[in-house]
Structures are given as structure tokens and as C-alpha cells.
């Protein structure tokens, strides 16, 4: 059974930090590009960051570049998002997504974790 379970969300003050984690199971994690997306209230889901299967390349949305860092551990089947200098605009439900590098169109999503940035 495929599972992506996000954790680490919560309430944080502006300027603070949070670290999100996504635990994967039920598929060959090391063969998937992993991404983080987010969806703010009343807005469409947007891409935040991505990391290649071998961690060789990472990419970030302009709005988070320099503040967020994506990483993965293929031994532990986890992908993380370190979020620093958080802003109220970062408030959203954060989702992790897995896209297969071997089978076109195979994609998995987690159910999300809520991050609220407020004073």
C-alpha cells in the first residue's frame, strides 16, 4: 500500500522556522522525484520545491528560494523541507508528491500538513 505521510506542520511566528517531513512507503522511493507543494486558503495548489531521485538537483519556487531547503534520505525513505524566515504568506497546507522516473504518469500525493505563520 502506497503511503506518503507528511508531518511537522504547526503554528509559528513570522521569522520562525519549521521542518516538514514526508515518510514514504509502498514504492521504490529512490526511483522517484520528490516535490513539495502548498495550497493556501482560497488559492490553487502551487509547487514549492523538488529534488531528483539521487539528490543531484534541487529546484525552488522564486517565493521560497533562499529560505527553504529540500532534502531526502533514500535509506530512510523520507523527504524534508526546512523552512526558515517564514512569512504569513507561507501559510498553507503543504503536500509532498512522488513522481516515478521509471513509469510515466505514476504519481502519488500525501494528505498534507498545515503550516500557519502568524503572530
Buried (B, 14 or more C-beta within 10 A) or exposed (E): EEEBBBEBBEEBEEEBEBEBBBBBEEBBBBBBBBBBBBBBEEEEBEBBBBBBBEBEEBEBBEEBEEBBBBBBEBEEBBBBBBBBEBEEEBBBBBBBBBBBBEEEEBEBBBEBBEBBBEE
